[in-house]
Amino acid sequence: MGVNYGFDKIRFIAPVPSGSRIRAKAVLKAAEIKGSSVNATRTYTIEVEGSDKPAVIADWITRLTYG
């Protein structure tokens, strides 16, 4: 089972104009064992088509529980 644990850090770098095409990519930053669960931290980068800077960079934590 996976649960949204929350965000560690969110940076809003550039605005996203209405109607823009966006793309998100994720990279696994860390994985920590917590009993029978694993906290996985992924860094998400959201890019806007035609922009040099990303719109958002966020560290998202999810908890994966194994029965």
PDB file of N, H, CA, C and O in Angstrom:
ATOM      1  N   MET A   1       0.856  -1.165   0.000  1.00  0.00           N
ATOM      2  CA  MET A   1       0.000   0.000   0.000  1.00  0.00           C
ATOM      3  C   MET A   1       0.904   1.231   0.000  1.00  0.00           C
ATOM      4  O   MET A   1       1.917   1.261   0.699  1.00  0.00           O
ATOM      5  N   GLY A   2       0.546   2.222  -0.766  1.00  0.00           N
ATOM      6  H   GLY A   2      -0.277   2.198  -1.334  1.00  0.00           H
ATOM      7  CA  GLY A   2       1.289   3.480  -0.805  1.00  0.00           C
ATOM      8  C   GLY A   2       0.451   4.618  -0.265  1.00  0.00           C
ATOM      9  O   GLY A   2      -0.744   4.710  -0.544  1.00  0.00           O
ATOM     10  N   VAL A   3       1.084   5.488   0.512  1.00  0.00           N
ATOM     11  H   VAL A   3       2.055   5.413   0.738  1.00  0.00           H
ATOM     12  CA  VAL A   3       0.390   6.612   1.122  1.00  0.00           C
ATOM     13  C   VAL A   3       1.194   7.889   0.868  1.00  0.00           C
ATOM     14  O   VAL A   3       2.421   7.889   0.959  1.00  0.00           O
ATOM     15  N   ASN A   4       0.483   8.979   0.545  1.00  0.00           N
ATOM     16  H   ASN A   4      -0.514   8.979   0.471  1.00  0.00           H
ATOM     17  CA  ASN A   4       1.132  10.277   0.411  1.00  0.00           C
ATOM     18  C   ASN A   4       1.549  10.747   1.801  1.00  0.00           C
ATOM     19  O   ASN A   4       0.697  11.012   2.649  1.00  0.00           O
ATOM     20  N   TYR A   5       2.859  10.852   2.039  1.00  0.00           N
ATOM     21  H   TYR A   5       3.552  10.637   1.351  1.00  0.00           H
ATOM     22  CA  TYR A   5       3.365  11.256   3.347  1.00  0.00           C
ATOM     23  C   TYR A   5       3.531  12.767   3.426  1.00  0.00           C
ATOM     24  O   TYR A   5       3.487  13.337   4.516  1.00  0.00           O
ATOM     25  N   GLY A   6       3.721  13.420   2.284  1.00  0.00           N
ATOM     26  H   GLY A   6       3.757  12.956   1.399  1.00  0.00           H
ATOM     27  CA  GLY A   6       3.821  14.875   2.249  1.00  0.00           C
ATOM     28  C   GLY A   6       5.011  15.349   1.429  1.00  0.00           C
ATOM     29  O   GLY A   6       5.693  14.558   0.776  1.00  0.00           O
ATOM     30  N   PHE A   7       5.245  16.654   1.476  1.00  0.00           N
ATOM     31  H   PHE A   7       4.692  17.297   2.005  1.00  0.00           H
ATOM     32  CA  PHE A   7       6.351  17.261   0.749  1.00  0.00           C
ATOM     33  C   PHE A   7       7.401  17.757   1.726  1.00  0.00           C
ATOM     34  O   PHE A   7       7.075  18.267   2.798  1.00  0.00           O
ATOM     35  N   ASP A   8       8.663  17.605   1.347  1.00  0.00           N
ATOM     36  H   ASP A   8       8.927  17.191   0.476  1.00  0.00           H
ATOM     37  CA  ASP A   8       9.763  18.091   2.184  1.00  0.00           C
ATOM     38  C   ASP A   8      10.127  19.518   1.792  1.00  0.00           C
ATOM     39  O   ASP A   8      10.305  20.378   2.654  1.00  0.00           O
ATOM     40  N   LYS A   9      10.237  19.765   0.496  1.00  0.00           N
ATOM     41  H   LYS A   9      10.092  19.066  -0.205  1.00  0.00           H
ATOM     42  CA  LYS A   9      10.611  21.086   0.015  1.00  0.00           C
ATOM     43  C   LYS A   9       9.935  21.311  -1.338  1.00  0.00           C
ATOM     44  O   LYS A   9       9.955  20.436  -2.204  1.00  0.00           O
ATOM     45  N   ILE A  10       9.335  22.493  -1.510  1.00  0.00           N
ATOM     46  H   ILE A  10       9.319  23.204  -0.807  1.00  0.00           H
ATOM     47  CA  ILE A  10       8.721  22.859  -2.791  1.00  0.00           C
ATOM     48  C   ILE A  10       9.243  24.233  -3.180  1.00  0.00           C
ATOM     49  O   ILE A  10       9.198  25.174  -2.387  1.00  0.00           O
ATOM     50  N   ARG A  11       9.740  24.342  -4.414  1.00  0.00           N
ATOM     51  H   ARG A  11       9.776  23.578  -5.058  1.00  0.00           H
ATOM     52  CA  ARG A  11      10.217  25.629  -4.920  1.00  0.00           C
ATOM     53  C   ARG A  11       9.459  25.970  -6.191  1.00  0.00           C
ATOM     54  O   ARG A  11       9.510  25.229  -7.173  1.00  0.00           O
ATOM     55  N   PHE A  12       8.751  27.102  -6.168  1.00  0.00           N
ATOM     56  H   PHE A  12       8.709  27.703  -5.371  1.00  0.00           H
ATOM     57  CA  PHE A  12       8.037  27.593  -7.344  1.00  0.00           C
ATOM     58  C   PHE A  12       8.970  28.590  -8.029  1.00  0.00           C
ATOM     59  O   PHE A  12       9.191  29.692  -7.526  1.00  0.00           O
ATOM     60  N   ILE A  13       9.512  28.194  -9.177  1.00  0.00           N
ATOM     61  H   ILE A  13       9.332  27.299  -9.585  1.00  0.00           H
ATOM     62  CA  ILE A  13      10.572  28.968  -9.815  1.00  0.00           C
ATOM     63  C   ILE A  13      10.040  29.901 -10.894  1.00  0.00           C
ATOM     64  O   ILE A  13      10.466  31.053 -10.976  1.00  0.00           O
ATOM     65  N   ALA A  14       9.118  29.425 -11.720  1.00  0.00           N
ATOM     66  H   ALA A  14       8.772  28.489 -11.654  1.00  0.00           H
ATOM     67  CA  ALA A  14       8.599  30.231 -12.825  1.00  0.00           C
ATOM     68  C   ALA A  14       7.103  29.982 -12.976  1.00  0.00           C
ATOM     69  O   ALA A  14       6.619  28.892 -12.668  1.00  0.00           O
ATOM     70  N   PRO A  15       6.365  30.994 -13.451  1.00  0.00           N
ATOM     71  CA  PRO A  15       4.918  30.803 -13.653  1.00  0.00           C
ATOM     72  C   PRO A  15       4.638  29.883 -14.844  1.00  0.00           C
ATOM     73  O   PRO A  15       5.474  29.720 -15.733  1.00  0.00           O
ATOM     74  N   VAL A  16       3.447  29.290 -14.840  1.00  0.00           N
ATOM     75  H   VAL A  16       2.767  29.422 -14.118  1.00  0.00           H
ATOM     76  CA  VAL A  16       2.992  28.447 -15.951  1.00  0.00           C
ATOM     77  C   VAL A  16       1.840  29.176 -16.638  1.00  0.00           C
ATOM     78  O   VAL A  16       0.749  29.270 -16.076  1.00  0.00           O
ATOM     79  N   PRO A  17       2.071  29.693 -17.849  1.00  0.00           N
ATOM     80  CA  PRO A  17       0.985  30.381 -18.546  1.00  0.00           C
ATOM     81  C   PRO A  17      -0.176  29.420 -18.860  1.00  0.00           C
ATOM     82  O   PRO A  17       0.038  28.233 -19.110  1.00  0.00           O
ATOM     83  N   SER A  18      -1.376  29.944 -18.842  1.00  0.00           N
ATOM     84  H   SER A  18      -1.550  30.908 -18.639  1.00  0.00           H
ATOM     85  CA  SER A  18      -2.557  29.142 -19.142  1.00  0.00           C
ATOM     86  C   SER A  18      -2.440  28.530 -20.530  1.00  0.00           C
ATOM     87  O   SER A  18      -2.057  29.209 -21.483  1.00  0.00           O
ATOM     88  N   GLY A  19      -2.770  27.244 -20.644  1.00  0.00           N
ATOM     89  H   GLY A  19      -3.081  26.693 -19.869  1.00  0.00           H
ATOM     90  CA  GLY A  19      -2.727  26.549 -21.914  1.00  0.00           C
ATOM     91  C   GLY A  19      -1.361  25.995 -22.290  1.00  0.00           C
ATOM     92  O   GLY A  19      -1.209  25.400 -23.357  1.00  0.00           O
ATOM     93  N   SER A  20      -0.366  26.181 -21.429  1.00  0.00           N
ATOM     94  H   SER A  20      -0.489  26.664 -20.563  1.00  0.00           H
ATOM     95  CA  SER A  20       0.982  25.685 -21.713  1.00  0.00           C
ATOM     96  C   SER A  20       1.052  24.174 -21.576  1.00  0.00           C
ATOM     97  O   SER A  20       0.304  23.571 -20.806  1.00  0.00           O
ATOM     98  N   ARG A  21       1.958  23.573 -22.333  1.00  0.00           N
ATOM     99  H   ARG A  21       2.565  24.063 -22.959  1.00  0.00           H
ATOM    100  CA  ARG A  21       2.221  22.142 -22.199  1.00  0.00           C
ATOM    101  C   ARG A  21       3.317  21.971 -21.160  1.00  0.00           C
ATOM    102  O   ARG A  21       4.340  22.655 -21.198  1.00  0.00           O
ATOM    103  N   ILE A  22       3.089  21.046 -20.230  1.00  0.00           N
ATOM    104  H   ILE A  22       2.258  20.491 -20.200  1.00  0.00           H
ATOM    105  CA  ILE A  22       4.077  20.796 -19.177  1.00  0.00           C
ATOM    106  C   ILE A  22       4.494  19.330 -19.195  1.00  0.00           C
ATOM    107  O   ILE A  22       3.818  18.475 -19.767  1.00  0.00           O
ATOM    108  N   ARG A  23       5.634  19.067 -18.545  1.00  0.00           N
ATOM    109  H   ARG A  23       6.182  19.762 -18.080  1.00  0.00           H
ATOM    110  CA  ARG A  23       6.152  17.703 -18.429  1.00  0.00           C
ATOM    111  C   ARG A  23       6.757  17.586 -17.036  1.00  0.00           C
ATOM    112  O   ARG A  23       7.401  18.516 -16.550  1.00  0.00           O
ATOM    113  N   ALA A  24       6.547  16.440 -16.400  1.00  0.00           N
ATOM    114  H   ALA A  24       6.025  15.684 -16.795  1.00  0.00           H
ATOM    115  CA  ALA A  24       7.130  16.188 -15.077  1.00  0.00           C
ATOM    116  C   ALA A  24       8.066  14.997 -15.162  1.00  0.00           C
ATOM    117  O   ALA A  24       7.764  14.000 -15.818  1.00  0.00           O
ATOM    118  N   LYS A  25       9.201  15.111 -14.494  1.00  0.00           N
ATOM    119  H   LYS A  25       9.446  15.922 -13.962  1.00  0.00           H
ATOM    120  CA  LYS A  25      10.100  13.961 -14.383  1.00  0.00           C
ATOM    121  C   LYS A  25      10.481  13.808 -12.918  1.00  0.00           C
ATOM    122  O   LYS A  25      10.556  14.783 -12.170  1.00  0.00           O
ATOM    123  N   ALA A  26      10.721  12.554 -12.525  1.00  0.00           N
ATOM    124  H   ALA A  26      10.660  11.762 -13.133  1.00  0.00           H
ATOM    125  CA  ALA A  26      11.018  12.249 -11.129  1.00  0.00           C
ATOM    126  C   ALA A  26      12.307  11.451 -11.035  1.00  0.00           C
ATOM    127  O   ALA A  26      12.615  10.624 -11.893  1.00  0.00           O
ATOM    128  N   VAL A  27      13.050  11.720  -9.968  1.00  0.00           N
ATOM    129  H   VAL A  27      12.800  12.392  -9.271  1.00  0.00           H
ATOM    130  CA  VAL A  27      14.280  10.997  -9.667  1.00  0.00           C
ATOM    131  C   VAL A  27      14.206  10.579  -8.200  1.00  0.00           C
ATOM    132  O   VAL A  27      13.894  11.394  -7.332  1.00  0.00           O
ATOM    133  N   LEU A  28      14.495   9.307  -7.928  1.00  0.00           N
ATOM    134  H   LEU A  28      14.749   8.645  -8.634  1.00  0.00           H
ATOM    135  CA  LEU A  28      14.501   8.834  -6.545  1.00  0.00           C
ATOM    136  C   LEU A  28      15.684   9.452  -5.818  1.00  0.00           C
ATOM    137  O   LEU A  28      16.834   9.248  -6.208  1.00  0.00           O
ATOM    138  N   LYS A  29      15.404  10.205  -4.761  1.00  0.00           N
ATOM    139  H   LYS A  29      14.470  10.370  -4.445  1.00  0.00           H
ATOM    140  CA  LYS A  29      16.442  10.900  -3.993  1.00  0.00           C
ATOM    141  C   LYS A  29      16.908  10.066  -2.804  1.00  0.00           C
ATOM    142  O   LYS A  29      18.102  10.010  -2.509  1.00  0.00           O
ATOM    143  N   ALA A  30      15.952   9.411  -2.114  1.00  0.00           N
ATOM    144  H   ALA A  30      14.982   9.457  -2.354  1.00  0.00           H
ATOM    145  CA  ALA A  30      16.304   8.637  -0.922  1.00  0.00           C
ATOM    146  C   ALA A  30      15.231   7.596  -0.639  1.00  0.00           C
ATOM    147  O   ALA A  30      14.074   7.751  -1.029  1.00  0.00           O
ATOM    148  N   ALA A  31      15.636   6.535   0.045  1.00  0.00           N
ATOM    149  H   ALA A  31      16.576   6.409   0.362  1.00  0.00           H
ATOM    150  CA  ALA A  31      14.708   5.507   0.521  1.00  0.00           C
ATOM    151  C   ALA A  31      15.155   5.102   1.918  1.00  0.00           C
ATOM    152  O   ALA A  31      16.298   4.692   2.119  1.00  0.00           O
ATOM    153  N   GLU A  32      14.243   5.218   2.885  1.00  0.00           N
ATOM    154  H   GLU A  32      13.315   5.551   2.722  1.00  0.00           H
ATOM    155  CA  GLU A  32      14.550   4.894   4.275  1.00  0.00           C
ATOM    156  C   GLU A  32      13.607   3.807   4.771  1.00  0.00           C
ATOM    157  O   GLU A  32      12.399   3.885   4.547  1.00  0.00           O
ATOM    158  N   ILE A  33      14.137   2.809   5.434  1.00  0.00           N
ATOM    159  H   ILE A  33      15.118   2.746   5.616  1.00  0.00           H
ATOM    160  CA  ILE A  33      13.319   1.754   6.026  1.00  0.00           C
ATOM    161  C   ILE A  33      12.822   2.235   7.383  1.00  0.00           C
ATOM    162  O   ILE A  33      13.608   2.682   8.219  1.00  0.00           O
ATOM    163  N   LYS A  34      11.514   2.141   7.595  1.00  0.00           N
ATOM    164  H   LYS A  34      10.876   1.778   6.916  1.00  0.00           H
ATOM    165  CA  LYS A  34      10.865   2.521   8.859  1.00  0.00           C
ATOM    166  C   LYS A  34      10.013   1.350   9.312  1.00  0.00           C
ATOM    167  O   LYS A  34       8.820   1.318   9.010  1.00  0.00           O
ATOM    168  N   GLY A  35      10.581   0.385  10.026  1.00  0.00           N
ATOM    169  H   GLY A  35      11.550   0.410  10.271  1.00  0.00           H
ATOM    170  CA  GLY A  35       9.851  -0.810  10.446  1.00  0.00           C
ATOM    171  C   GLY A  35       9.507  -1.665   9.248  1.00  0.00           C
ATOM    172  O   GLY A  35      10.404  -2.124   8.540  1.00  0.00           O
ATOM    173  N   SER A  36       8.209  -1.892   9.000  1.00  0.00           N
ATOM    174  H   SER A  36       7.480  -1.519   9.575  1.00  0.00           H
ATOM    175  CA  SER A  36       7.787  -2.667   7.835  1.00  0.00           C
ATOM    176  C   SER A  36       7.413  -1.764   6.665  1.00  0.00           C
ATOM    177  O   SER A  36       6.760  -2.205   5.719  1.00  0.00           O
ATOM    178  N   SER A  37       7.826  -0.500   6.731  1.00  0.00           N
ATOM    179  H   SER A  37       8.356  -0.142   7.500  1.00  0.00           H
ATOM    180  CA  SER A  37       7.519   0.466   5.679  1.00  0.00           C
ATOM    181  C   SER A  37       8.797   1.059   5.108  1.00  0.00           C
ATOM    182  O   SER A  37       9.876   0.944   5.690  1.00  0.00           O
ATOM    183  N   VAL A  38       8.648   1.690   3.961  1.00  0.00           N
ATOM    184  H   VAL A  38       7.772   1.783   3.488  1.00  0.00           H
ATOM    185  CA  VAL A  38       9.761   2.398   3.327  1.00  0.00           C
ATOM    186  C   VAL A  38       9.280   3.794   2.976  1.00  0.00           C
ATOM    187  O   VAL A  38       8.247   3.948   2.324  1.00  0.00           O
ATOM    188  N   ASN A  39      10.022   4.819   3.403  1.00  0.00           N
ATOM    189  H   ASN A  39      10.861   4.693   3.933  1.00  0.00           H
ATOM    190  CA  ASN A  39       9.750   6.188   2.985  1.00  0.00           C
ATOM    191  C   ASN A  39      10.603   6.462   1.754  1.00  0.00           C
ATOM    192  O   ASN A  39      11.831   6.423   1.823  1.00  0.00           O
ATOM    193  N   ALA A  40       9.957   6.737   0.634  1.00  0.00           N
ATOM    194  H   ALA A  40       8.959   6.768   0.577  1.00  0.00           H
ATOM    195  CA  ALA A  40      10.661   7.038  -0.611  1.00  0.00           C
ATOM    196  C   ALA A  40      10.516   8.525  -0.905  1.00  0.00           C
ATOM    197  O   ALA A  40       9.402   9.042  -0.980  1.00  0.00           O
ATOM    198  N   THR A  41      11.639   9.205  -1.071  1.00  0.00           N
ATOM    199  H   THR A  41      12.544   8.785  -1.010  1.00  0.00           H
ATOM    200  CA  THR A  41      11.633  10.624  -1.415  1.00  0.00           C
ATOM    201  C   THR A  41      12.033  10.757  -2.873  1.00  0.00           C
ATOM    202  O   THR A  41      13.101  10.303  -3.285  1.00  0.00           O
ATOM    203  N   ARG A  42      11.158  11.388  -3.649  1.00  0.00           N
ATOM    204  H   ARG A  42      10.291  11.757  -3.314  1.00  0.00           H
ATOM    205  CA  ARG A  42      11.426  11.610  -5.073  1.00  0.00           C
ATOM    206  C   ARG A  42      11.470  13.109  -5.338  1.00  0.00           C
ATOM    207  O   ARG A  42      10.658  13.865  -4.806  1.00  0.00           O
ATOM    208  N   THR A  43      12.421  13.532  -6.160  1.00  0.00           N
ATOM    209  H   THR A  43      13.081  12.918  -6.592  1.00  0.00           H
ATOM    210  CA  THR A  43      12.493  14.923  -6.573  1.00  0.00           C
ATOM    211  C   THR A  43      11.787  15.053  -7.921  1.00  0.00           C
ATOM    212  O   THR A  43      12.222  14.475  -8.917  1.00  0.00           O
ATOM    213  N   TYR A  44      10.694  15.817  -7.941  1.00  0.00           N
ATOM    214  H   TYR A  44      10.341  16.287  -7.131  1.00  0.00           H
ATOM    215  CA  TYR A  44       9.929  16.054  -9.155  1.00  0.00           C
ATOM    216  C   TYR A  44      10.311  17.411  -9.733  1.00  0.00           C
ATOM    217  O   TYR A  44      10.390  18.406  -9.012  1.00  0.00           O
ATOM    218  N   THR A  45      10.545  17.439 -11.036  1.00  0.00           N
ATOM    219  H   THR A  45      10.480  16.631 -11.622  1.00  0.00           H
ATOM    220  CA  THR A  45      10.820  18.677 -11.762  1.00  0.00           C
ATOM    221  C   THR A  45       9.731  18.830 -12.814  1.00  0.00           C
ATOM    222  O   THR A  45       9.531  17.951 -13.653  1.00  0.00           O
ATOM    223  N   ILE A  46       9.031  19.956 -12.758  1.00  0.00           N
ATOM    224  H   ILE A  46       9.193  20.670 -12.076  1.00  0.00           H
ATOM    225  CA  ILE A  46       7.973  20.229 -13.731  1.00  0.00           C
ATOM    226  C   ILE A  46       8.482  21.314 -14.672  1.00  0.00           C
ATOM    227  O   ILE A  46       8.825  22.420 -14.252  1.00  0.00           O
ATOM    228  N   GLU A  47       8.521  20.965 -15.963  1.00  0.00           N
ATOM    229  H   GLU A  47       8.243  20.067 -16.304  1.00  0.00           H
ATOM    230  CA  GLU A  47       9.046  21.869 -16.985  1.00  0.00           C
ATOM    231  C   GLU A  47       7.914  22.373 -17.871  1.00  0.00           C
ATOM    232  O   GLU A  47       6.923  21.676 -18.089  1.00  0.00           O
ATOM    233  N   VAL A  48       8.074  23.594 -18.378  1.00  0.00           N
ATOM    234  H   VAL A  48       8.879  24.160 -18.201  1.00  0.00           H
ATOM    235  CA  VAL A  48       7.119  24.195 -19.302  1.00  0.00           C
ATOM    236  C   VAL A  48       7.760  24.203 -20.684  1.00  0.00           C
ATOM    237  O   VAL A  48       8.907  24.619 -20.843  1.00  0.00           O
ATOM    238  N   GLU A  49       7.009  23.738 -21.681  1.00  0.00           N
ATOM    239  H   GLU A  49       6.077  23.400 -21.552  1.00  0.00           H
ATOM    240  CA  GLU A  49       7.535  23.701 -23.038  1.00  0.00           C
ATOM    241  C   GLU A  49       7.927  25.107 -23.503  1.00  0.00           C
ATOM    242  O   GLU A  49       7.130  26.042 -23.426  1.00  0.00           O
ATOM    243  N   GLY A  50       9.164  25.240 -23.987  1.00  0.00           N
ATOM    244  H   GLY A  50       9.812  24.480 -24.050  1.00  0.00           H
ATOM    245  CA  GLY A  50       9.661  26.519 -24.486  1.00  0.00           C
ATOM    246  C   GLY A  50      10.291  27.414 -23.440  1.00  0.00           C
ATOM    247  O   GLY A  50      10.753  28.506 -23.770  1.00  0.00           O
ATOM    248  N   SER A  51      10.325  26.985 -22.188  1.00  0.00           N
ATOM    249  H   SER A  51       9.950  26.098 -21.920  1.00  0.00           H
ATOM    250  CA  SER A  51      10.922  27.784 -21.113  1.00  0.00           C
ATOM    251  C   SER A  51      12.289  27.223 -20.745  1.00  0.00           C
ATOM    252  O   SER A  51      12.502  26.011 -20.771  1.00  0.00           O
ATOM    253  N   ASP A  52      13.210  28.116 -20.403  1.00  0.00           N
ATOM    254  H   ASP A  52      13.037  29.100 -20.382  1.00  0.00           H
ATOM    255  CA  ASP A  52      14.555  27.687 -20.009  1.00  0.00           C
ATOM    256  C   ASP A  52      14.607  27.188 -18.568  1.00  0.00           C
ATOM    257  O   ASP A  52      15.435  26.342 -18.230  1.00  0.00           O
ATOM    258  N   LYS A  53      13.717  27.715 -17.715  1.00  0.00           N
ATOM    259  H   LYS A  53      13.044  28.402 -17.990  1.00  0.00           H
ATOM    260  CA  LYS A  53      13.705  27.347 -16.300  1.00  0.00           C
ATOM    261  C   LYS A  53      12.539  26.420 -15.998  1.00  0.00           C
ATOM    262  O   LYS A  53      11.483  26.535 -16.621  1.00  0.00           O
ATOM    263  N   PRO A  54      12.710  25.503 -15.051  1.00  0.00           N
ATOM    264  CA  PRO A  54      11.561  24.687 -14.636  1.00  0.00           C
ATOM    265  C   PRO A  54      10.562  25.546 -13.866  1.00  0.00           C
ATOM    266  O   PRO A  54      10.920  26.588 -13.316  1.00  0.00           O
ATOM    267  N   ALA A  55       9.310  25.101 -13.833  1.00  0.00           N
ATOM    268  H   ALA A  55       9.019  24.255 -14.280  1.00  0.00           H
ATOM    269  CA  ALA A  55       8.268  25.826 -13.103  1.00  0.00           C
ATOM    270  C   ALA A  55       8.293  25.469 -11.618  1.00  0.00           C
ATOM    271  O   ALA A  55       8.140  26.341 -10.763  1.00  0.00           O
ATOM    272  N   VAL A  56       8.486  24.177 -11.312  1.00  0.00           N
ATOM    273  H   VAL A  56       8.610  23.469 -12.007  1.00  0.00           H
ATOM    274  CA  VAL A  56       8.456  23.701  -9.926  1.00  0.00           C
ATOM    275  C   VAL A  56       9.500  22.609  -9.748  1.00  0.00           C
ATOM    276  O   VAL A  56       9.716  21.779 -10.631  1.00  0.00           O
ATOM    277  N   ILE A  57      10.147  22.630  -8.579  1.00  0.00           N
ATOM    278  H   ILE A  57       9.972  23.305  -7.862  1.00  0.00           H
ATOM    279  CA  ILE A  57      11.002  21.517  -8.142  1.00  0.00           C
ATOM    280  C   ILE A  57      10.528  21.157  -6.740  1.00  0.00           C
ATOM    281  O   ILE A  57      10.524  22.005  -5.848  1.00  0.00           O
ATOM    282  N   ALA A  58      10.128  19.897  -6.541  1.00  0.00           N
ATOM    283  H   ALA A  58      10.132  19.208  -7.265  1.00  0.00           H
ATOM    284  CA  ALA A  58       9.555  19.494  -5.254  1.00  0.00           C
ATOM    285  C   ALA A  58      10.063  18.124  -4.833  1.00  0.00           C
ATOM    286  O   ALA A  58      10.225  17.226  -5.659  1.00  0.00           O
ATOM    287  N   ASP A  59      10.315  17.975  -3.527  1.00  0.00           N
ATOM    288  H   ASP A  59      10.184  18.705  -2.856  1.00  0.00           H
ATOM    289  CA  ASP A  59      10.678  16.682  -2.938  1.00  0.00           C
ATOM    290  C   ASP A  59       9.427  16.092  -2.313  1.00  0.00           C
ATOM    291  O   ASP A  59       8.921  16.622  -1.324  1.00  0.00           O
ATOM    292  N   TRP A  60       8.919  14.997  -2.879  1.00  0.00           N
ATOM    293  H   TRP A  60       9.330  14.567  -3.683  1.00  0.00           H
ATOM    294  CA  TRP A  60       7.664  14.370  -2.466  1.00  0.00           C
ATOM    295  C   TRP A  60       7.985  13.065  -1.758  1.00  0.00           C
ATOM    296  O   TRP A  60       8.726  12.235  -2.284  1.00  0.00           O
ATOM    297  N   ILE A  61       7.429  12.883  -0.567  1.00  0.00           N
ATOM    298  H   ILE A  61       6.827  13.558  -0.140  1.00  0.00           H
ATOM    299  CA  ILE A  61       7.672  11.691   0.236  1.00  0.00           C
ATOM    300  C   ILE A  61       6.426  10.801   0.201  1.00  0.00           C
ATOM    301  O   ILE A  61       5.316  11.259   0.471  1.00  0.00           O
ATOM    302  N   THR A  62       6.626   9.529  -0.135  1.00  0.00           N
ATOM    303  H   THR A  62       7.528   9.157  -0.354  1.00  0.00           H
ATOM    304  CA  THR A  62       5.541   8.547  -0.075  1.00  0.00           C
ATOM    305  C   THR A  62       5.972   7.422   0.853  1.00  0.00           C
ATOM    306  O   THR A  62       7.152   7.078   0.922  1.00  0.00           O
ATOM    307  N   ARG A  63       5.006   6.852   1.563  1.00  0.00           N
ATOM    308  H   ARG A  63       4.047   7.132   1.507  1.00  0.00           H
ATOM    309  CA  ARG A  63       5.295   5.705   2.447  1.00  0.00           C
ATOM    310  C   ARG A  63       4.702   4.470   1.836  1.00  0.00           C
ATOM    311  O   ARG A  63       3.503   4.405   1.565  1.00  0.00           O
ATOM    312  N   LEU A  64       5.560   3.477   1.616  1.00  0.00           N
ATOM    313  H   LEU A  64       6.534   3.530   1.836  1.00  0.00           H
ATOM    314  CA  LEU A  64       5.156   2.192   1.058  1.00  0.00           C
ATOM    315  C   LEU A  64       5.160   1.189   2.191  1.00  0.00           C
ATOM    316  O   LEU A  64       6.184   0.999   2.847  1.00  0.00           O
ATOM    317  N   THR A  65       4.015   0.535   2.435  1.00  0.00           N
ATOM    318  H   THR A  65       3.183   0.690   1.902  1.00  0.00           H
ATOM    319  CA  THR A  65       3.876  -0.418   3.529  1.00  0.00           C
ATOM    320  C   THR A  65       3.697  -1.811   2.974  1.00  0.00           C
ATOM    321  O   THR A  65       2.909  -2.030   2.053  1.00  0.00           O
ATOM    322  N   TYR A  66       4.423  -2.743   3.532  1.00  0.00           N
ATOM    323  H   TYR A  66       5.063  -2.566   4.280  1.00  0.00           H
ATOM    324  CA  TYR A  66       4.372  -4.135   3.102  1.00  0.00           C
ATOM    325  C   TYR A  66       3.819  -4.974   4.241  1.00  0.00           C
ATOM    326  O   TYR A  66       4.279  -4.865   5.377  1.00  0.00           O
ATOM    327  N   GLY A  67       2.834  -5.811   3.942  1.00  0.00           N
ATOM    328  H   GLY A  67       2.460  -5.900   3.019  1.00  0.00           H
ATOM    329  CA  GLY A  67       2.137  -6.589   4.946  1.00  0.00           C
ATOM    330  C   GLY A  67       2.845  -7.832   5.248  1.00  0.00           C
ATOM    331  O   GLY A  67       2.389  -8.615   6.082  1.00  0.00           O
TER     332      GLY A  67
END
